[in-house]
């Protein structure tokens, strides 16, 4: 019984262990994680110094069988000297590669047996620090594939590096130049020509170079090399002599093509052909005014700050206020440009800078040139007699040239330049007497440094005839007004008297006609009244009773009353007409 119990307990413990292991495996598969990193991730180096970095993979306990990635860096800060494979992977889908012109490093490798670890070296990179700064090397992309039969990407993080490059503390040791001394009777240095990079002193944007040379019958072999050193000895041998070569992918910067001929006596002198390539525009191009620039001065300098990874920025096109651009060539990349003298007001400058290969950067700048206070005139007469030469005085900055503008209305202005004294006072005397008319006077000043003022206020001056002539002209002007007024007054009096006479005649005529009208009215109404009474008598005589009916009697009475009322009304109206005329 005890044995059975012991066996059962052992089986139970084994079952629990298997469950735990299974859960652990499931949990591990659910949390697969891996990282790609640079090691060391920081460092302090001197400009010109080489330093080595490793690309390492950390699988976090899981098995992987492949990794790939792309690193990026700025070629102006650091460059790759060499790269080598690590021991983590032994199969490579493509050989590790780098491009100093593009600033990239690429790798893609794996292992069929799988790898598990915290610091497997994938790649070893040797960098060269170019200049003082804080360069970074970052992972632009990456992948780590798990050994799970499905190629699951388990990459969860990519950690680049950040470095500090300081300027050399001591002068660098000069590079040892190895001079090749050829044996006697060996070929002379080849004469190299190029159809793509014909001038060795220039920079080009073309990365493909075609070089050629002439072969003499004695040449039995050719040796070449392309590197960054100016005095290297070629190492690549062509046993069958070649007379041309095409280099398809020149890197950014200066490289040298070295060539050497061989004859029966040995290798001859070496030729070194410079190839300078720059395809990238300036990385920085900024235009500004000098610090603490005096904006009241017409002379302004532009400060050009330019940076280029390869060649220098020396040539500039400057466009001022939208006018035709002009070119300036400077010796150094960071320099100043003196602008033409500027007038007060708003100005815009557009500058395009070209490196030695013709790549360009562009920037613009706007600013305003200030004017100093405008000149002021004092004691200026507003009226001057014709024939008098006046004196106009004013004040402005001391020792300034004052341009006085005097213009008669309707004619072109005349400019005269006078100079102010230490107190800033100036005087202007016209060269000749001023003719009759209205003149406008103004001025602007330019000080001894070339700064300009605002234009002064315009003053109007009237030049008129002198004394007696002016009085005579005044009398003529007065009489030319009074005489027409007198004639007009006489005419109005004549018209008034004539109208008055006509009015009196009208009044008499109206009174006479009114009396005649009243007499005729009374006579006619009396005749009508008599006629009505006569008709009443006739009606009575025709009746037996000699009496009218009541209705007939009322009709006769009403008609008589109406005649009387009409007569009175008409007489009243005639009387009103008489009153109006009176």
Secondary structure, DSSP 8 states (H G I E B T S, - for coil): -HHHHHHHHHHHHHHHHHHHHHHHHHHHHHT--EEEEEESSEEEEETT-EEEEEEEEE-TT--EEEEEEEEE--TTTEEEEEEEE-SS--EEEEEEEEETTTTEEEEEEEEEEEE--S-EEEEEEEEEE-SSB--EEEEEEEEEEETTTT--B-EEEEE-EEEEEE--SS-------------TT-------EESSS--TTS-BS---EEEE----TT--EEEEEEES-TT----EEESS--SEEEES---SEEEEEEEEEEETTEEEEEEEEEEEE--S--SEEEEEE-TT--TTSS--EEEEEEE-SSS-EEEEEEEETTS--EEEE-SSSSEEEE-----SEEEEEEEEEEETTS-EEEEEEEEEE--B---EEES--SEEETT---EEEEE-STT-EEEEEEEETTS--EEEEEE--TTSEEEEE-SS---SEEEEEEEEEE-TTS-BB-----EEEEEE--HHHHHHHHHHHHHHHHHHHHHHHHHHHHHHHHHHHHHHHHHHHHHHHHHHHHHHHHHHHHHHHHHHHHHHHHHHHTSSSS---HHHHHHHHHHHHHHHHHHHHHHHHHHHHHHHH-
